[in-house]
């Protein structure tokens, strides 16, 4: 089973979703999904409306990107992302908020689902919908399994097991019906396979809200499943095991065992794309952290392309006790290298961590206690992977299945010797994946 039990720290759970305004300029990245970067279809000087196509997919695994604002394109040029790497961005000077005419901005719930499966898939693709649980894999690809593969269960991931994050929780409380309609749309695309909305037991209010929405809408074969609280319960492979009692083989995909997993926010984005003709230009992120006052805890509905520095300013600035600012949660998030980087579709949190929480003791010798192996939800041996990574033995790393590591941080969290296991395993995994990819290309 593996996993750990970190403190929830869901400090922003009572903060209702607020609409975040936009600054005078936004910078929309062309690399905000898994796969090839999108290709810009606009030029400097063009006027764009909110929801207008900015870039088309750059390959089979890629996604459309749309303008989150109305205004004038000022540049199409490389800019640093939150890791400090250069990526192509479209800079837009904001002028009003003029939306594309085809987009339905009303709050009226549309329950009737289109009959044409291919038309639904096209709308999802045209809307630039990607997975919003972390990987940002293009949703239209995931909903169209290759020949010979069949979806036996659609799992909607409402676990939100990462500490501090509360955006999915608030969406389940505030927009449960839209989420269920989105799930039913994806269920139809997958030829009416059963659908399970999976939520951890520590979210009783969200469970009740989703159960009521499922009962009220009465779509066939959709149910809510209550899961044990255990990190990383929301991991794709762990979720499939918990719901379907099936394990994905090494190197395999969820559809290999008949599963398709989508996030709560992805279901909402599918609803908006199909029922409202609204592309994915916004998402919800949590602003939270250690010792942060209640009035500085937020769940913001943001538009893509907004600088994180602007979000921090609107949320009240950086708290005094902050030692580190993280994009995402404390277990799988990444520290900001650049606060002038801008939000992307998958942005989930701005997390302030105190010096007390980030302070690490000196690394000691491995005492061979095996706690890291017990905690690993993938059944790996982090102590061995750490040793092989230090030795640079890529062949043995591959033999030990380092490529199966989901980078959840359970090993690091559980190590009494304070060995930075994940910090060494992560780059070693990237190196091995590069070797595997190169080998496959040569074939």
Buried (B, 14 or more C-beta within 10 A) or exposed (E): EBBBEBEBBBBBBEBEBBEBEBBEBBBBBBBBBBBBBBBBBBEEEBEBBBBBBBBBBBEEEBBBBBBBBBBBBBBBEEBBBBEEEEBBBBBBEBEEEBBBEEBEEEEEEEBEBEEEBEEBBEBBBBBBBBBBBBBBBBBBBBBBBEEEBEBBBBBBBBBBBBBBBBBBBBBBBBBBBBBBBBBBBBBBBBEBBBBBBBBBEBBEEBBBBBBBBBEEBEBEEBEBBBBEBBBBBBBBBBBBBBBBEBEBEEEEBBBEBBBBBBBBBBBBBBBBBBBBBBBBBBBBBBBBBBBBEEEBBBBBBBBBBBBBBBBBEBBBEBBEBBEBBBBBBBBBBEBBEBBEBBBBBBBBBBBBBBEEBBEEEEEEEBEEEEBBBBBBBBEBBBBBBBBBBEEEBBEBBBEBBBBBBBBBBBBBBBBEBEBBBBEBBBEBBEBBEEBBEEEEEEE
